[in-house]
Amino acid sequence: MGQMGDLNRKNQEGYEEYLAGLDAQHLRRHLRVFDSPSGPVMTHQGRSFINFASNNYLGLNTHPAIKESAIEAINSFGVGSGASRLISGTLLPHQELEMALAQFKQTEAALTFSSGYAANSGIIPAMVGTQGQIFVDRLCHASVIDGCRLSRARLRVFQHNDPDHLRIQLAKRPANRPTLVVTEGVFSMDGDIAPLSELMEVAQHYEAALLVDDAHGTGVMGKHGRGTVEHFGIDPSGVFQMGTLSKALGTVGGYVVGSRPFIEYLINICRSFIYTTAPPPAFAAAARTALEIVQSDPGRRSTLWQNRNRLFQGLSGMGFTLTNTQSPILPVILNRPALALEMSKKLFNQGIYVPAIRPPTVPKGTSRLRVTVTSDHTPEHLDTALETFKKVGQELGII
């Protein structure tokens, strides 16, 4: 017990030292608890805030029909699934959701996961093993990078949204190795869109597969909201797509779509699918209803883009520095973590919630406020936000 106690004390000292280092660099993170649903207005400790920190782009997380679908599924199938998918955890709502996802994405089949992180960490190693090689955009999400590392394949990074650099990298690769190119469709921290047509052309030329993480594109991009692949008019059969149900669809979980043999292959080899309990049936039922609403109510997507353009024009017109965003994600670049924290705090004190995003989530020197807009924001919400941004930006000498 004495040795164990000494070890515990050393561990505690190490934790405290690490946290103190984060504090000194303005990089420590804290949980903020809200006591209301995620929406355009949220409450925290009795105060209301206009929320610009949600990926709930279409406001579907509180849609009555989606909530009712979840309730009905709980009444019919219970709360938990009771087992992994390959044992007895595949329930009717899972099958119905996967059929709906495949139809929506215009592919042969689909497979769902407990989260987008679980999807990426399992799909990528299943697609490329130790004898293969992966080329990944340098700004891809942590789940993509972790999936690449778990594969133990040879990993190379190409410059962000740079098909020419990818071409150079692919030309240098060792011959006769399974090759995978990975990108996001809409990049979660910069809000810009991958040049999928060019990336696909390069990948096909070098006989590489292309996997697109379309977490932030599904429900948002494309004429029918099918995502970035639809946005570029790419044949879905020529690309692998994964995404989440937790952004525009307002529920939770991850998915991958593709050919039926590919999906059957994943069912038999993908560790993050095989060795975990199936997602709750209520989430699957809710996501299926969300897909139906995305297709039957295009007005939500239209309003989302109107709100996005209004806020983007307002912020850029004031002189704030934004990324080359082409989505409802509007990052305001402030460079220094301390400045990002200070502006976020001042906005919060005046009823506007926008979190500061700092390294390691984004590269050093690019700390920012990640502003996200939804279809549920009203013109009054947007006007109030713009007025407050202008006031705080001037106080801090940013604009």
PyMOL commands that set and color helices and strands:
alter all, ss='L'
color gray80, all
select helices_A, chain A and resi 2-24+60-62+64-77+85-89+92-105+116-127+142-151+163-171+196-205+228-231+236-238+260-269+271-274+281-296+298-318+337-349+379-395
alter helices_A, ss='H'
color red, helices_A
select strands_A, chain A and resi 41-44+47-51+109-113+133-137+154-158+179-184+209-213+240-244+254-258+329-335+352-353+356-357+367-372
alter strands_A, ss='S'
color yellow, strands_A
deselect
rebuild
show_as cartoon
